[in-house]
């Protein structure tokens, strides 16, 4: 998104820019009224940050429109590929399926190594390792048996070995997960979900600089808003752990401004994260407003949000250290002090999705 490398999106944008970027998104979609549209365009002339945002949003709209017309997209691909188009498209499909096999299995091993009960949800639910490995071998065997083992520039026999004996010789489940995720990227370098999990694994193992660099790259270049949100949330967590709470707020605020915090249940916690980081900055009123807005927009999540507080000793200590904060929180968000039901949000952590 920002080829110049200036990390504008973690510099705590002015509130006016956040609103204008929301307006500009509506403008791209043709949903902004004439007066607001004229004001947004005028702002563009003076704000390089919003101009980059607008250019990025416009490019994404074009990409989504092309994907919404698969027949037209296939026709254009066929025209470019010529007579070999059908075979090449089949090859691409097989490679993507192989990459998905490696990714799903790698993700399962990573989560099994970090949390054997799969209680910590990261990006999506993990499948069981044994069934994934069996299905993966079956897929590769099918490709080899059909005589298509030369398609896609992939060594399918080597892939079969990776899913069988070679994998079994690796004892550490996290190392198995890393090798499989790397195989997913070797098969399909555009597999962003595998890259996200590798960054998460790097962060888990203390390789924070490498993790942050990967997450920034995904945020800048991904055409998927969901993957960008996963990346920026994880980056916000890393920044918060380094004491960069102002930048961490900006990361989570992007998720809110994009609409994903309200449209996708996987990201509802972004306002909770903002509240925690505002609290760390001793900006009590902003923290209270973030918590209150979360509860107002997602009342069905009140028990789960209360569970976040209950399970986070650091968060409670942070609030209790500031005179009057806990009392103000009780008055502003009384729902957070209702004991959660048994099993609510068991093992979940807002920053780990």
N, C-alpha and C positions, 0 to 999 in steps of 0.2 A: 504494500500500500504506500510505502514511503521509500522510493528508490534512493533518495538522497541520504537515507540512514539517520536522519534526525528523528529522535523518538518523541514526536509531538504528542502522541496519544498518552504519554505518562507524565505530562508536564502540568497537570491540573488545569485543564481548560477553564476559561472564564464561563460563568453560567450562561452568558449571552451566546457563546459559541455552541454550547450544548443544545440550546433551543434552536439556533439557526441550523445546526446539522440535522435536527429532527425535521425542521421545515424543508431543508434541501432534499432529504429522503422522500418526503411527500411530493416535492416538486418533480423529482425524477419519475415518480409513479403517476404524475398527472393528477394528484389529489389535493393540490394547494390552491387556495383561492387567489384571485388576481392581486389583491392588496398585499397579502403575505408573501406571494411569489415575487412581487416587485421589490419588497423589502429584503428578501433573502438574496436576490440577485445583486442588489446594491451592496450588500454585505460582502458578497464574493469578491467584489472589486478591491476590497481593502484587506482581506484576510486570506493569506496564502494557505493557512491550515485548512480552512473550510473549502478552499478551491481544490486542494488535494482530496478532501473527503468527497466532494461533489464528483470529481473525475472518477474516483474509485467506485462510487455508487452507480454512476452511469455505465461503467464497464460491466459491473455485476448484473445490472438489469439486462444488458445485451446478452450476456452469457445465459441468464435464466430463460430468456425468450427463445434462444436457440435450443436449449434443452427441452423446452415445452413443445417443440416441433420435431420429434424424433425422426419422422419420415424425411423431412427436409434436411435434417442434419445428416442422416444416412446417405441421402442423395448427393450432398456436397462432398461427403467423405469418399463415396464411390467415384465421383467425378475426378477427385484428386488422386485416388489410388489406381484408377484405370481398371484393367481386366483382372488384376490381382486383388481387387477390393474385397470381395467376399471372403477369400482365404485369409487375407490380412486381418479382417474384422474378426473372423473366427479365432485367429491367433491371439489377438488382443483380448478377446473374451476368456480364453483359456488361461492366459497369463494372469489376468485379473483374478480369476477364480483361485489360481494357485497362491497368489499373494494373499488373498482373503483367508485361505486355509492356514498359511503360516501365521498371519496376524491373529486369527481367532485362537489358535493353539498357543501362540506366544503370550497373548493377553491372559489366557487361562493359567499358564504357568507362573506369570508374574503375580497375579492375584493370589494364587495358591501359596506362593513363596512369602508374600507380604502378610496375607490374611487367609489362613487355610479355610475358614468358614465362609469366605466370600462376603463378609459383612460390610466391608468398606467398599462402597460403590464409587467408581472413578468416572468412567464415561458411559458405560453401559454394562448390563449384567453379563457376567462371565459364564461360559458354558463349561461343562465337565470335560476334563482333560482326556480321559480314556476314549469317550465317544467321538470327540473331535479328531483324535489321532487316527482312529479306525476309519472314519469317514474320509479324512485326508488321504490316507493310503489308498482307499478304494477309488477316489477320484484320479489320483496319479496312475494307478494301475490301469484304469479305464482308458486314459489317454495313451499309455504305452501299448496296450492291447489293440487299440484301434489303428495303430500305425501313424499316429499324429505326434510322435515323440520328437519330431524335428521342428515343430511349429513354435514360433515365438522367441526363437533364440535361447530357449531354456534347455538345460541338461536335465531332462525329466528323470533319468535314471538316478542322477545325483540327488534330485528332490526326493525320490523314493528312499534313498539311503538316509537322507536327513530325517525323514519321518519315521525311520525304523531304527536300525542299529546305532547309527551315529548319535542320535538324540539320546538313546538309552545310556550311552557311555558318559554323558554329562550328569554329574550327581546333583549339583545345586539347581533347584527349580528356577531361581532368578537368572542364572546363567543360561539355562535352557530357554527361558523366555526371551532374553536378550538376543540369543542366536537366531531364534525363530523370527523375531521382529526384524532383525537385520536381513534375514532371508526374504521376508515380505518386501522390504525396500529394494533388495537386489533384483527381485522379480518385477516389481512395479515401483519405480522411484517416486511416483506421484501418490503413493498410499499414505495420506496424511494421518490417518488414525494410527497406523503403526509408528509413525514419527512422533505423534503425541505420546504414545505409551513409552517409547524410548526416552523421551524427555522426562516423563514422570518417573521412570525407573532411575534415570540419572540423578534427579533431585532426591529420590529416596536413598540413593547410595552416597549422597553428599557431593556429587559432581554438579554443583549449582551453576557455575559459569556456563558449562556446556548446555545444561538444561535450559537456562535463560536464553541463550543464543538461539537454540532450536525453537523455543516458544515464540520469540520475537519474529523469527523468519516465517513461521506458520501464520502468525497474525498478519504480517505484511502481505503475504502472497496468496493465501487461501481464497478460493472463490466460494467457500462454504462458510456462512455466518456462524453455523453451529461449531465448526472446528476452530474458527477464530475466537469464539467465546470460550471454548475449552482452553485454548492456549492462553488467552489473556487472564482468565481466572487463575490458572496455575501460576502464571507470571506474577499476578498480584499476591498470591500466597508467598512466593519466594521473596518478593520485595518487602512484604510485611515482616517476614522473619528476619530480614536484614535491617529493620527499623525504618524502611522507606515507606512510611504509611501514607504520605501524600500521594505518591505515585501508585500505591496499591489502591487507594480510593479511585484514582482515575481509571485504573484497569477495570474495576467492578462497575464504575459509572458507565463505561462503554457498553457493558452488557445491558444495563438498564436503558440507556439511550437507544440501543438497537431494537428494543422491544422484546428481546428474548427472555428477559426476566419475568415477563408476564405471559408470553406466548408459549414458552417451552418449560415444562415443569422441572427439567433438569437444572434450570438456572434461576429458580425463584429466590435462592439464598443470596443473590448478589447484593441486595439491599442490607441483608444481615452483615455481610462482610464489610460493606461501607460503614455501617454503624460501629463495628468493632474498630476499624481503622480511624474513624473520627474520634472515638473514645481514646485511642492511643495518642491522638494529637491534642487531647484535652479540649476538643470542640464538642462540648456536651449537647448543646442544642441541636447541632447537625446530627449527632449520633441518635438522639431521641427521635428526631424527625424521620431518620432512615428506618429505625425499628417500627415506628408507628405506621409509616407508609407500607412497610412489608405486611404488617398485620391487617391493615385496611384492605389491601389489594388481594391478600391471600388468607382470609380468615380460617379457611380449612386447614391451614398449615400452622395454626397457633400452637398446637401441642408439639409439633415437630420443632418449631422455633424455640419453645421453652426447653426442649430437650437439648438443643445446642448449648443454651446457657448452663443447664444442669451439668452437662458433661465437660464443660470447659472451665477448669479451675483458673486458668490464666485470665480468661475473660472476666470472671467474677472478681478476681483480685484487682484487675485493672479498674473496674468500676468502683469497687469498694475503697480504693486508695484515693479517690477524688471525692471530697466532702460534698454531700448532698446529692451525688449522682444516683446512688441506689434508690433513695427516696423519690427522686424525680422520675426514675424509670418505673417504679411501682405505680405512681400516679398516672404516667403517660401510657404505660403498657401493662395494665394489670393482668392481661392474659398470660404473660410470661411467668407469673407466679402461681399459676394453677398447676398442681402436680400432674405430669403427663400420664396418660394411660399406660398400662403395662405393655411393653414391647414397642412403644411408639418410637419410631426413628432409631431403632436399636443399632448402635454401632456407627451411625452416620456422622460425618463431619462435613460442615458446609464447605470448607475449602478443599475437599478431596474429591470433587466430582469432575 
